[in-house]
Amino acid sequence: MAEQQRTPAVQSPSHPSQSQTTGSHASGGAVADVVPDEHRLIADRKRKLDDLRAKSIAPYPHRYDPTHHAAELQSLFARLQHEERSGERADIAGRIMLLRRMGKVAFATLQDETGRIQLFLKSDVLGDNYDLAALLDLGDIVGAAGEIVKTKTGEVSILVDKLTLLCKSLRPLPEKYHGLKDEEARFRRRYLDLVMNPQVKDLFVKRAKIVESVRQTLLARGFLEVETPMLQTMYGGANARPFITHINAWDMKLYLNISPEQHLKRLLVGGFERVFTICKNFRNEGVDQSHNPEFTMVECYQAYADYNDMMALTESLYENACRAANGGTTVERNGVMLDFKAPWPRITMKDAIKRWGGMDVDQLSDDAMHDLVDEHGLKATRQSSRGDIILALFEHFCEEHLVQPTHVIDHPIESTALCKPMRTGDATMIERFESFCMGMELCNAYSELNDPVLQRKLLEGQATLLRAGNSEAMPMDEDFVQAIEYGMPPAGGLGVGIDRMVIFLTGVEGIRDIILFPTMRPDDQQ
């Protein structure tokens, strides 16, 4: 190859000497022994902003037309030999993450949505446009056009002949080597987390694929996607404390949706046979690794189906979503390889207590059941019903043993007021299941109650508990009961927490990792 077709030999941008950097964040350097005062850095950037305007360089132009993305260029031109020029041009836009100035030559690393690529800036190629490089800082967003080349060190680069400032950044990015690692800071300033930790962006791309897979699985089975209200005059559908707001026009309370269940069932009454919604729910409860007050759920109802059909649907939703996110049915979490391929094992709640708690609750008297509360320190009281104690025993003895995806079926009637009793005739148990994985609930589903007399009785019982001080009990929704009185077909219903689904299918630690903007207490600075 002729000499004029060669790019100059350069050092690897990831191993510069101190003299090759600009020496401080303010002037674009990435190596510094002491992080300079942020206020001084901002003031320095504002002076550069004034200089740009004095030179008639627009620091915030209206639009730009890139032709390529970084990952695309890295793939297309990986074939180039060291120091080879492609003869092909590209125009790219993104944020400057590294910047090295060496007199009349400079190197910058540009990061866009897909990845990173090196910009090769030469004064004799850029001409007067090279002056702009002196006014750039880390974090600035630029457009760069030029020929695709590969440097002596083997890095695909753009030999820039046109440089355009698209946004002057006034606040310095976090220091390169420490980055943005504090979790509280990452979640509060997700925009910086995405800039400094590109792998986080990949996580939310996976989340989007999971949500789309859920939607497509349901649409392929004939479900219709609908919307239900977030603001409601009456809440219900789950045992949870609501968020309360106020509507000025009517001077009355409104509640943020805790579940779309009762509105979706009204649609079954109206004649729709398969409906679903992917929506936000709001529950005024604890915040921890698996709970956020605002969370996303998919909830669906199928006429003429029961909880067995919902188990099969749950397995399909999870298996398809896992394939969409990971290319297969397995994913590793905390050193455990989980397999979401259908079918999943099933176990009744009572059999689970017998297996891991070593007791047959059907053989125990009421007094013996109450004695278990004190004996094992259960989350119940000696005045609790048998059903509530069964629920507490299951939580105490069994949940931690449910590692692989498993359906836990046939629950006490105390667990919900919206489910059909067991078809065996046992009025104390209902056709409900919850699926568990690594001790955490994945979903909740029923053979839906459509007996209006029993529905009224159960909701009146919930309303009594609410009046007695149980803030998580459901109020009596008279309109909902009247809707059931017009006739609702037998149906199966399913609610799957999208956030928890993403936690398991991506292997992250907790719910805040997979919500772009989790609910957080404001810090002093905010």
C-alpha positions as CSV (number, residue, x, y, z in Angstrom):
1,M,0.0,0.0,0.0
2,A,1.3,3.5,-0.9
3,E,2.7,5.7,1.9
4,Q,0.1,8.4,1.4
5,Q,-2.6,5.8,2.1
6,R,-1.3,5.0,5.6
7,T,-2.5,6.5,8.8
8,P,0.2,7.8,11.1
9,A,1.4,5.3,13.8
10,V,-0.4,6.0,17.0
11,Q,-0.2,4.6,20.6
12,S,-3.1,2.6,21.9
13,P,-5.6,5.1,23.3
14,S,-6.1,3.0,26.3
15,H,-2.5,3.3,27.5
16,P,-1.5,7.0,27.1
17,S,1.3,8.6,29.0
18,Q,0.4,11.5,31.3
19,S,2.0,13.9,28.8
20,Q,-0.4,12.7,26.1
21,T,-3.5,13.6,28.0
22,T,-4.9,17.0,28.5
23,G,-4.3,16.6,32.2
24,S,-7.7,17.5,33.7
25,H,-11.3,16.8,33.3
26,A,-11.9,20.4,32.4
27,S,-9.9,20.2,29.2
28,G,-11.0,16.7,28.3
29,G,-8.4,14.5,30.1
30,A,-9.2,11.1,31.6
31,V,-6.3,10.8,34.0
32,A,-6.1,12.9,37.1
33,D,-4.6,12.3,40.5
34,V,-7.1,14.6,42.2
35,V,-10.7,15.3,40.9
36,P,-10.8,19.1,40.5
37,D,-13.5,21.2,42.1
38,E,-16.7,20.7,40.1
39,H,-17.7,24.3,40.3
40,R,-14.4,25.3,38.7
41,L,-14.9,22.8,35.9
42,I,-18.4,24.0,35.2
43,A,-17.1,27.6,35.1
44,D,-14.4,26.6,32.7
45,R,-16.9,24.9,30.4
46,K,-19.1,27.9,30.4
47,R,-16.1,30.0,29.3
48,K,-15.7,27.6,26.4
49,L,-19.3,28.0,25.6
50,D,-18.8,31.7,25.4
51,D,-15.7,31.2,23.2
52,L,-17.8,28.9,20.9
53,R,-20.4,31.5,20.4
54,A,-17.8,34.2,19.9
55,K,-16.4,32.1,17.0
56,S,-20.0,31.7,15.6
57,I,-20.1,28.0,16.4
58,A,-23.6,27.0,17.4
59,P,-23.2,24.9,20.6
60,Y,-26.8,23.5,20.4
61,P,-27.8,23.0,16.7
62,H,-31.3,21.7,15.9
63,R,-30.6,18.4,14.1
64,Y,-28.0,16.2,12.5
65,D,-28.1,13.3,10.0
66,P,-25.8,10.4,11.0
67,T,-25.5,7.6,8.5
68,H,-24.1,4.9,10.7
69,H,-23.7,3.6,14.3
70,A,-20.5,2.6,16.1
71,A,-21.3,-1.1,16.3
72,E,-22.2,-1.2,12.7
73,L,-18.9,0.4,11.6
74,Q,-16.9,-1.9,14.0
75,S,-18.5,-4.9,12.3
76,L,-18.3,-3.7,8.7
77,F,-14.7,-2.7,8.8
78,A,-13.2,-5.3,11.2
79,R,-11.7,-6.8,8.0
80,L,-9.3,-3.9,7.4
81,Q,-5.6,-4.5,7.9
82,H,-3.6,-2.4,10.2
83,E,-2.9,1.1,8.8
84,E,-5.4,0.4,5.9
85,R,-7.8,3.0,4.5
86,S,-11.2,1.8,3.3
87,G,-12.0,4.5,0.9
88,E,-15.5,4.6,2.4
89,R,-17.1,7.4,4.4
90,A,-19.4,7.4,7.4
91,D,-21.1,10.1,9.5
92,I,-21.7,9.3,13.1
93,A,-23.0,11.1,16.2
94,G,-22.5,10.5,19.9
95,R,-20.9,11.5,23.2
96,I,-17.1,11.9,23.7
97,M,-15.9,9.5,26.4
98,L,-12.1,9.8,26.0
99,L,-10.0,12.6,24.5
100,R,-6.3,12.7,23.8
101,R,-4.6,15.8,22.3
102,M,-1.1,15.6,21.0
103,G,-0.4,18.9,19.3
104,K,-1.8,18.7,15.8
105,V,-3.3,15.3,16.3
106,A,-6.0,14.2,18.7
107,F,-7.9,11.0,19.4
108,A,-11.4,10.8,20.8
109,T,-13.6,7.9,21.7
110,L,-17.2,8.5,20.7
111,Q,-20.0,6.5,22.3
112,D,-23.5,6.1,20.7
113,E,-26.4,3.9,21.5
114,T,-24.7,0.8,20.1
115,G,-21.1,1.1,21.3
116,R,-17.9,3.0,20.8
117,I,-15.6,4.0,18.0
118,Q,-12.4,6.1,17.8
119,L,-12.2,9.5,16.1
120,F,-8.9,10.4,14.5
121,L,-8.5,14.1,14.3
122,K,-5.7,15.7,12.3
123,S,-5.2,19.4,11.9
124,D,-4.1,19.1,8.2
125,V,-7.3,17.2,7.4
126,L,-9.7,19.3,9.5
127,G,-8.1,22.6,8.7
128,D,-9.8,25.5,10.6
129,N,-12.3,22.9,11.9
130,Y,-9.5,21.5,14.1
131,D,-9.8,24.6,16.4
132,L,-13.1,23.1,17.6
133,A,-11.2,20.2,19.2
134,A,-9.5,22.6,21.6
135,L,-12.9,23.6,23.0
136,L,-14.3,20.1,23.5
137,D,-14.7,18.3,26.8
138,L,-15.6,14.8,27.9
139,G,-19.3,14.5,27.7
140,D,-19.8,16.8,24.7
141,I,-22.0,15.4,21.9
142,V,-20.5,15.7,18.4
143,G,-21.1,14.7,14.9
144,A,-18.1,13.4,13.0
145,A,-17.7,12.6,9.3
146,G,-14.8,11.1,7.4
147,E,-13.1,8.0,6.0
148,I,-13.1,4.7,7.8
149,V,-9.5,3.6,8.6
150,K,-7.7,1.1,10.8
151,T,-4.8,2.5,12.9
152,K,-1.4,1.0,13.5
153,T,-2.7,-0.5,16.8
154,G,-5.6,-2.1,14.9
155,E,-8.5,0.1,15.9
156,V,-11.3,0.9,13.5
157,S,-11.4,4.7,13.4
158,I,-12.9,7.6,11.5
159,L,-10.4,9.9,10.0
160,V,-12.5,13.0,10.6
161,D,-12.7,15.7,8.0
162,K,-15.8,17.4,9.3
163,L,-16.4,17.9,13.1
164,T,-19.7,19.3,14.3
165,L,-20.6,20.2,17.9
166,L,-24.1,19.0,18.7
167,C,-24.3,19.7,22.4
168,K,-21.8,21.4,24.8
169,S,-21.8,19.6,28.1
170,L,-21.6,21.9,31.1
171,R,-21.3,19.4,33.9
172,P,-18.3,16.9,34.0
173,L,-18.9,13.2,33.8
174,P,-17.9,11.1,36.8
175,E,-14.1,10.4,37.0
176,K,-13.2,7.7,34.6
177,Y,-11.5,5.1,36.8
178,H,-14.0,5.2,39.6
179,G,-16.9,5.8,37.3
180,L,-20.5,5.7,38.7
181,K,-20.4,2.7,41.0
182,D,-22.4,3.8,44.1
183,E,-25.8,2.1,43.7
184,E,-27.7,5.0,45.2
185,A,-26.1,7.4,42.7
186,R,-26.7,5.0,39.8
187,F,-30.4,4.7,40.5
188,R,-30.9,8.3,41.3
189,R,-29.1,9.5,38.2
190,R,-29.9,6.7,35.7
191,Y,-28.9,8.9,32.8
192,L,-25.3,8.9,34.1
193,D,-25.5,5.2,34.8
194,L,-26.4,4.6,31.2
195,V,-23.6,6.8,30.0
196,M,-20.8,5.5,32.2
197,N,-22.0,1.8,32.3
198,P,-23.0,0.8,28.8
199,Q,-23.9,-2.7,29.9
200,V,-26.8,-1.3,31.8
201,K,-28.3,-0.2,28.5
202,D,-28.1,-3.8,27.3
203,L,-30.1,-4.8,30.3
204,F,-33.0,-2.5,29.4
205,V,-32.9,-3.6,25.8
206,K,-33.4,-7.1,27.2
207,R,-36.3,-5.8,29.3
208,A,-37.9,-4.4,26.2
209,K,-37.6,-7.8,24.4
210,I,-39.2,-9.5,27.3
211,V,-42.2,-7.2,27.4
212,E,-42.6,-7.5,23.6
213,S,-42.4,-11.3,23.9
214,V,-45.1,-11.3,26.6
215,R,-47.3,-9.2,24.3
216,Q,-46.7,-11.3,21.3
217,T,-47.4,-14.6,23.2
218,L,-50.8,-13.3,24.3
219,L,-51.7,-11.8,20.9
220,A,-50.8,-15.1,19.2
221,R,-53.3,-16.8,21.5
222,G,-56.2,-14.5,20.5
223,F,-56.0,-12.1,23.5
224,L,-57.0,-8.4,22.9
225,E,-54.9,-5.7,24.6
226,V,-57.0,-3.2,26.5
227,E,-56.5,-0.3,28.8
228,T,-57.9,0.1,32.3
229,P,-57.9,3.3,34.5
230,M,-55.0,4.2,36.7
231,L,-57.2,6.7,38.6
232,Q,-60.1,5.0,40.3
233,T,-63.0,5.9,42.6
234,M,-62.8,2.4,44.0
235,Y,-59.7,0.2,44.3
236,G,-59.6,-3.5,44.5
237,G,-58.3,-6.7,43.0
238,A,-55.5,-7.3,45.6
239,N,-54.8,-7.1,49.3
240,A,-52.7,-3.9,49.3
241,R,-52.7,-0.4,50.7
242,P,-53.5,2.1,48.0
243,F,-52.1,5.5,47.2
244,I,-54.7,8.2,47.7
245,T,-55.0,11.4,45.6
246,H,-57.6,14.1,45.2
247,I,-59.6,15.3,42.2
248,N,-60.3,19.0,42.5
249,A,-63.2,19.0,40.0
250,W,-65.3,16.7,42.2
251,D,-63.6,17.5,45.5
252,M,-63.2,13.8,46.4
253,K,-60.6,11.1,46.8
254,L,-59.3,9.0,44.0
255,Y,-57.0,6.0,44.3
256,L,-54.1,4.9,42.1
257,N,-54.7,1.5,40.6
258,I,-53.5,-1.4,42.7
259,S,-54.7,-4.0,40.2
260,P,-56.7,-4.0,36.9
261,E,-58.5,-7.2,37.8
262,Q,-62.0,-6.0,38.5
263,H,-62.1,-3.8,35.4
264,L,-60.9,-6.6,33.2
265,K,-63.6,-8.9,34.6
266,R,-66.2,-6.3,33.7
267,L,-65.0,-6.7,30.1
268,L,-65.7,-10.5,30.4
269,V,-69.2,-9.6,31.5
270,G,-69.4,-7.3,28.4
271,G,-68.6,-10.1,26.0
272,F,-64.9,-10.0,25.4
273,E,-63.5,-13.5,25.9
274,R,-59.7,-13.0,26.0
275,V,-58.3,-9.6,27.3
276,F,-55.0,-8.4,28.8
277,T,-53.3,-5.3,29.8
278,I,-49.7,-4.4,30.5
279,C,-50.0,-1.6,33.1
280,K,-48.5,0.2,36.1
281,N,-49.8,-0.8,39.5
282,F,-49.3,1.3,42.7
283,R,-49.1,-0.2,46.1
284,N,-48.3,1.8,49.2
285,E,-46.1,-0.8,50.9
286,G,-42.5,-1.7,51.6
287,V,-39.6,-1.0,49.4
288,D,-36.9,-3.8,49.1
289,Q,-35.0,-5.9,46.6
290,S,-38.2,-7.4,45.2
291,H,-40.7,-4.5,45.8
292,N,-41.2,-1.1,44.3
293,P,-44.3,1.0,45.1
294,E,-44.8,1.5,41.3
295,F,-44.4,-1.6,39.3
296,T,-45.5,-3.2,35.9
297,M,-47.8,-6.2,35.5
298,V,-49.4,-8.1,32.7
299,E,-52.8,-9.3,33.7
300,C,-55.0,-11.4,31.5
301,Y,-58.4,-13.2,31.6
302,Q,-59.7,-16.0,29.4
303,A,-63.3,-17.0,29.4
304,Y,-64.2,-20.7,29.6
305,A,-60.7,-21.5,31.1
306,D,-59.5,-22.4,34.6
307,Y,-56.4,-22.2,36.6
308,N,-54.9,-25.2,34.8
309,D,-55.0,-23.3,31.6
310,M,-53.4,-20.4,33.4
311,M,-50.5,-22.6,34.5
312,A,-49.8,-23.6,30.9
313,L,-50.1,-19.9,29.8
314,T,-47.6,-18.9,32.6
315,E,-45.1,-21.5,31.4
316,S,-45.4,-20.2,27.8
317,L,-45.0,-16.6,28.8
318,Y,-41.8,-17.3,30.8
319,E,-40.3,-19.8,28.3
320,N,-40.9,-17.5,25.3
321,A,-39.6,-14.4,27.2
322,C,-36.5,-16.3,28.3
323,R,-35.8,-17.3,24.7
324,A,-36.3,-13.7,23.6
325,A,-33.9,-12.4,26.1
326,N,-31.3,-15.1,26.3
327,G,-31.6,-17.3,23.2
328,G,-32.6,-20.3,25.3
329,T,-34.7,-21.5,28.3
330,T,-32.0,-21.3,30.9
331,V,-30.4,-18.4,32.9
332,E,-27.9,-18.3,35.8
333,R,-28.8,-16.5,38.9
334,N,-26.6,-16.4,42.0
335,G,-24.7,-19.4,40.8
336,V,-27.9,-21.4,40.2
337,M,-28.9,-22.5,36.6
338,L,-32.6,-22.0,36.3
339,D,-34.6,-23.6,33.6
340,F,-37.9,-22.1,32.5
341,K,-38.8,-24.8,29.9
342,A,-42.4,-26.1,30.3
343,P,-43.8,-28.0,32.0
344,W,-43.1,-26.9,35.5
345,P,-43.7,-29.1,38.6
346,R,-46.8,-28.6,40.7
347,I,-47.4,-29.1,44.4
348,T,-50.3,-28.2,46.6
349,M,-49.7,-25.8,49.4
350,K,-50.7,-28.5,52.0
351,D,-48.3,-31.0,50.4
352,A,-45.5,-28.5,50.5
353,I,-46.0,-27.9,54.2
354,K,-46.0,-31.7,54.7
355,R,-42.8,-32.1,52.7
356,W,-40.7,-29.2,54.2
357,G,-42.5,-28.6,57.5
358,G,-43.1,-32.2,58.4
359,M,-46.7,-31.8,59.4
360,D,-50.1,-32.7,57.9
361,V,-52.3,-29.7,58.7
362,D,-55.5,-31.7,57.9
363,Q,-54.7,-33.9,60.9
364,L,-54.2,-31.0,63.3
365,S,-56.9,-29.6,65.6
366,D,-57.6,-25.9,65.7
367,D,-55.8,-25.7,69.1
368,A,-52.7,-27.5,67.6
369,M,-52.7,-25.1,64.7
370,H,-52.8,-22.1,67.0
371,D,-49.9,-23.6,69.1
372,L,-47.8,-23.6,65.9
373,V,-47.9,-19.8,65.8
374,D,-45.9,-19.4,69.0
375,E,-43.8,-22.5,68.5
376,H,-42.4,-21.4,65.2
377,G,-42.8,-17.6,65.5
378,L,-45.1,-17.4,62.5
379,K,-46.4,-14.2,60.9
380,A,-49.9,-14.9,62.3
381,T,-51.6,-14.7,65.7
382,R,-53.3,-17.2,67.9
383,Q,-56.6,-15.7,66.8
384,S,-55.8,-16.3,63.1
385,S,-58.0,-18.7,61.1
386,R,-56.7,-22.1,60.0
387,G,-56.3,-20.7,56.5
388,D,-54.2,-17.8,57.6
389,I,-52.0,-20.1,59.7
390,I,-51.6,-22.4,56.7
391,L,-50.4,-19.4,54.6
392,A,-47.9,-18.5,57.4
393,L,-46.6,-22.1,57.7
394,F,-46.0,-22.2,53.9
395,E,-44.1,-18.9,54.0
396,H,-42.1,-20.1,57.0
397,F,-41.2,-23.6,55.9
398,C,-41.5,-23.8,52.1
399,E,-40.8,-20.8,50.1
400,E,-37.0,-21.0,50.4
401,H,-37.0,-24.5,49.0
402,L,-38.8,-23.6,45.8
403,V,-35.7,-22.9,43.7
404,Q,-36.6,-24.1,40.2
405,P,-39.9,-22.6,38.7
406,T,-42.8,-24.4,40.5
407,H,-46.6,-23.9,40.7
408,V,-47.9,-24.0,44.2
409,I,-51.6,-24.8,43.8
410,D,-54.8,-25.0,46.0
411,H,-54.7,-22.2,48.6
412,P,-56.9,-21.3,51.6
413,I,-59.9,-19.2,50.8
414,E,-58.5,-16.5,53.2
415,S,-55.8,-15.7,50.6
416,T,-58.2,-13.9,48.2
417,A,-61.9,-13.0,47.9
418,L,-62.0,-13.3,44.1
419,C,-61.3,-17.0,43.4
420,K,-63.6,-20.0,42.9
421,P,-63.6,-22.7,45.6
422,M,-62.1,-26.1,44.8
423,R,-64.3,-28.2,42.6
424,T,-63.8,-31.1,45.1
425,G,-66.3,-29.4,47.3
426,D,-63.9,-28.2,50.0
427,A,-65.2,-24.7,50.6
428,T,-62.1,-23.8,52.7
429,M,-59.7,-24.1,49.7
430,I,-59.7,-22.3,46.4
431,E,-58.4,-23.0,42.9
432,R,-55.5,-20.5,43.1
433,F,-51.9,-21.0,42.3
434,E,-48.7,-18.9,42.7
435,S,-45.6,-19.8,40.9
436,F,-42.3,-19.5,42.7
437,C,-38.6,-19.5,41.8
438,M,-35.7,-19.2,44.2
439,G,-38.2,-18.5,47.0
440,M,-39.8,-15.5,45.2
441,E,-43.4,-15.3,43.8
442,L,-43.5,-15.0,40.0
443,C,-47.3,-14.8,39.4
444,N,-50.7,-15.1,40.9
445,A,-53.7,-16.9,39.1
446,Y,-57.2,-18.3,39.8
447,S,-60.1,-20.0,38.5
448,E,-62.1,-16.8,38.7
449,L,-65.1,-16.6,41.0
450,N,-68.3,-15.9,39.1
451,D,-70.9,-16.8,41.7
452,P,-72.4,-13.3,42.5
453,V,-73.9,-14.4,45.9
454,L,-70.6,-15.8,47.2
455,Q,-68.7,-12.8,45.6
456,R,-70.8,-10.4,47.6
457,K,-70.4,-12.3,50.8
458,L,-66.6,-12.5,50.4
459,L,-66.2,-8.8,49.5
460,E,-68.5,-7.8,52.4
461,G,-66.1,-9.8,54.6
462,Q,-63.2,-7.8,53.2
463,A,-65.0,-4.6,53.8
464,T,-65.5,-5.6,57.5
465,L,-61.8,-6.2,57.9
466,L,-61.0,-2.8,56.3
467,R,-63.4,-1.0,58.7
468,A,-61.7,-2.9,61.6
469,G,-58.3,-1.5,60.6
470,N,-56.8,-3.9,58.1
471,S,-55.5,-1.3,55.7
472,E,-54.7,-4.0,53.1
473,A,-58.2,-5.4,52.9
474,M,-60.4,-4.6,49.8
475,P,-63.4,-2.3,50.0
476,M,-66.8,-3.4,48.9
477,D,-67.2,-2.5,45.2
478,E,-70.9,-2.5,44.6
479,D,-70.7,-1.9,40.9
480,F,-68.3,-4.8,40.4
481,V,-70.7,-7.2,42.2
482,Q,-73.6,-5.9,40.2
483,A,-71.6,-6.6,37.0
484,I,-71.1,-10.2,38.2
485,E,-74.8,-10.4,38.9
486,Y,-75.4,-9.8,35.2
487,G,-73.4,-12.9,34.5
488,M,-69.7,-13.5,34.0
489,P,-68.6,-16.7,32.2
490,P,-66.3,-19.2,33.9
491,A,-62.7,-17.9,33.4
492,G,-59.1,-18.2,34.3
493,G,-57.1,-15.1,35.3
494,L,-53.4,-14.5,35.6
495,G,-51.2,-11.7,36.8
496,V,-47.5,-11.7,36.2
497,G,-45.1,-9.2,37.6
498,I,-43.0,-7.9,34.6
499,D,-40.3,-6.5,36.9
500,R,-39.8,-9.8,38.7
501,M,-39.8,-11.6,35.3
502,V,-37.0,-9.4,34.1
503,I,-35.1,-9.9,37.4
504,F,-35.1,-13.7,36.9
505,L,-34.5,-13.7,33.1
506,T,-31.5,-11.3,33.3
507,G,-30.0,-12.6,36.6
508,V,-29.7,-9.2,38.3
509,E,-29.8,-8.7,42.0
510,G,-33.0,-6.7,42.6
511,I,-35.9,-4.7,41.3
512,R,-34.2,-1.4,41.2
513,D,-31.6,-2.8,38.7
514,I,-34.3,-3.3,36.1
515,I,-36.5,-0.2,36.6
516,L,-35.1,2.8,34.7
517,F,-36.3,5.2,37.4
518,P,-37.1,3.3,40.7
519,T,-38.9,5.1,43.5
520,M,-36.4,6.6,45.9
521,R,-36.3,8.9,48.8
522,P,-34.9,12.3,47.8
523,D,-31.3,12.9,49.0
524,D,-30.2,16.1,50.7
525,Q,-28.8,17.5,47.5
526,Q,-32.1,17.1,45.7
